[in-house]
Amino acid sequence: MVDTLAEWANAVWGLWLMLIFIGIVAWVFWPGRKKEMEENARIPFEDQPDDLPGEKEKTNGDR
């Protein structure tokens, strides 16, 4: 009985993980999210402001 329960739980767990994965992929590639994803893709290329919080306290010798 324990073996049957373990096999059933293993199958359900695999199905659950596949559904989660498919859901995440569908959420990312949904046509209505294209603009948001393109904006997020450009984040690494944006200029950072010179006055970041906490930067004024640091000096080159404080590392």
C-alpha positions in Angstrom: 0.0 0.0 0.0 2.8 2.4 0.8 4.5 1.7 -2.6 1.2 2.5 -4.4 0.8 5.7 -2.4 4.4 6.7 -3.1 4.0 6.1 -6.8 0.7 8.1 -6.9 2.3 11.0 -5.0 5.3 10.9 -7.3 3.1 11.1 -10.4 1.0 14.0 -8.9 4.1 15.9 -7.9 5.5 15.6 -11.4 2.2 16.8 -12.9 2.1 19.7 -10.4 5.6 20.8 -11.3 4.8 20.6 -15.0 1.7 22.7 -14.6 3.6 25.3 -12.6 6.3 25.5 -15.2 3.7 25.8 -18.1 1.9 28.5 -16.1 5.0 30.6 -15.5 6.0 30.3 -19.2 2.5 31.3 -20.3 2.5 34.3 -17.8 5.9 35.5 -19.2 5.0 35.2 -22.9 1.4 36.4 -22.6 0.9 39.0 -25.4 -0.4 41.7 -23.0 2.8 41.6 -21.0 5.1 42.3 -23.9 5.6 46.0 -23.1 6.3 45.3 -19.4 8.8 42.6 -20.3 10.6 44.8 -22.8 10.8 47.6 -20.2 12.3 45.1 -17.7 14.8 43.9 -20.3 16.2 47.4 -20.7 16.8 47.9 -16.9 20.5 46.9 -17.1 21.2 49.5 -19.8 19.7 52.4 -18.0 21.9 55.0 -16.4 22.1 55.0 -12.6 21.6 58.3 -10.8 24.8 59.8 -9.2 23.2 60.3 -5.8 22.4 56.8 -4.7 21.3 56.4 -1.1 24.2 55.5 1.2 26.9 56.5 -1.3 27.7 59.8 0.4 28.9 58.1 3.6 31.3 55.9 1.7 34.8 57.0 0.6 37.4 55.2 -1.3 39.4 54.4 1.8 36.4 52.8 3.7 36.4 49.5 1.8 
